[in-house]
Amino acid sequence: MKATVTVMLKQGVLDPQGEAVKSALGALGFSGVAGVRQGKLIELDLAPGTTEAEVTAMCEKLLANTVIESYRVEIA
């Protein structure tokens, strides 16, 4: 079983990496980009019986800084 965790900065939190990507895209001639938010994708190979609640606990304790980041868990 696999879990995918997507971690993004919360709205209102400055994203300097996203701004740098937006600026670089503009410098390369891609003028149609109005904004960029950069995050991280974490793929977990789970042992049988691992629950979504356990993955959520992993996010709360380690994978996301819940003060400034939000996360989404998908289990497949």
Buried (B, 14 or more C-beta within 10 A) or exposed (E): EEBBBBBBBEEEEEBEEBBEBBEEBEEEEEEEEEEBBBBEEBEBEBEEEBEEEEBBEBBEEEBBEEEEBBBEBEBE
